[in-house]
Amino acid sequence: MTVLTSGNGLRALLSSSAFRRLWAIGGCVNTMRWFEVLSAALFTLDITGSGLAVAVVSAARTLPMFLLGAFSGVVTEAVDRKRVLVWGQAVTCLASLSIALLAWTGLARPWHVAAAALVSGVVWSTEMATRRRMVGECVEGRLVSRALALDTMTNSFTRMLGPFIAGVIYQFMGLAGSFSVSACVYAVATLLATGVGYRQATRRLVLGNVPRDLAEAVRFVRADVIIGGVLAVTIAMNFMGFPYAALVAPVGRQIFRVSPTLVGILAASEAFGGFLGGALLTTREPRISGRVLMVGGSMLLLACVAAMPLAPAFWIACLLLTTGGFGSAAFANMQTSLIVLHAPMHIRSRLMGLLTVCIGMGPLGILTLGAIADVIGALRAINLVAGTGFVAVCAIGVVWRRRERSAPAGRGPPPS
């Protein structure tokens, strides 16, 4: 890959053809990811009227991250990551096109949508080890944090844009129109991926060596202060932090008693804060360590989430989640930056695969939070889980700091 070596800031990032393409691919596929999540949920709810069916269809898209993330990391260490990226977009395009064709002919059923979501989820499980890693490698070291911050900011924007577009298109064109749009966008992403300039040293993939390669990655994590800290915080956030979004609807309707439109604004508030936070990280270099930024950002989000249901007014709750979004931007940026900057090249994709597994804890967190909410209510459930997450991340941060101080020279954090 041609690495950018001149200039500073956003202009330097955008002068790289590889970065522009990878960034655009991320914008396309992440917008369509959230677009399809809402379109599939609306269709499934219309057909079945079952909240459980909606949850199953949504889980089909995220479950492969937990099951296949580590395996995809091993695979992309050996095979050409660009090829995985290109074929992944092509396969996702075909999955969306198949749903569009079934819908136009009146044959589409929720299980078809779930199957397509499962295929898309398998491709999504390669995201960290392919496109996201490539974003961090197409610029020189001093610009890695900004490149990933811009990518994170764009992802936050897609979390707002995707559902909004999906609601409008589904209302007027139904499932057929929605998945026709997503198939076209995935086709554009496929074309963009074919033009990415990227080279890597490949080797023959031996499936029998996969357990050994995974074990090597796990040993590396256990011995490395920074990577271990990143994965520990990621588990805590995806199990006890981000699942709060599953209960935004009952909080908005039952606690603040607002309309569905305002519930949507509440749901988008954290993503809006993440967008602003990503923009801030893109325009200026952080002056604090990656550990402090990641742990502190996580604690900020968890504190805001725990306080949100207790807010005296709806708009204060939105402001709290927007503030927490700045923390989620710091968390998401450092989550990838620290691995790209710190991990050796030969094991980086495997570590990204393990990171994907940690992110895949989200569905388990959602199920846990939902079970608790059935017993003690949505408000107390969010308070309990987010509060527990705050304590857990705080403890991880203390251990991380102590291990960092006692680590041998040369094993400390990379420069921010």
ABEGO torsion letter per residue (X at the ends): XBBBABEBEAAAAAABAAAAAAAAAAAAAAAAAAAAAAAAAAAAAAAAGBAAAAAAAAAAAAAAAAAAAAAAAAAAAABBAAAAAAAAAAAAAAAAAAAAAAAAAGABBAAAAAAAAAAAAAAAAAAAABAAAAAAAABBAAAAAAAAAAAAAAAAAAAAAAAAAAAAAAAAAEAAAAAAAAAAAAAAAAAAAAABBBBBBBBBBBAAAAAAAAAAAAAAAAABAAAAAAAAAAAAAAAAAAAAAAAAAAAAAAAAGBBAAAAAAAAAAAAAAAAAAAAAAAABBBABBAAAAAAAAAAAAAAAAAAAAABABAAAAAAAAAAAAAAAAAAAAAAAAAAAAABBAAAAAAAAAAAAAAAAAAAAAAAAAAAAAAAAEAAAAAAAAAAAAAAAAAAAAAAAAAAAAABBBGABBBBX
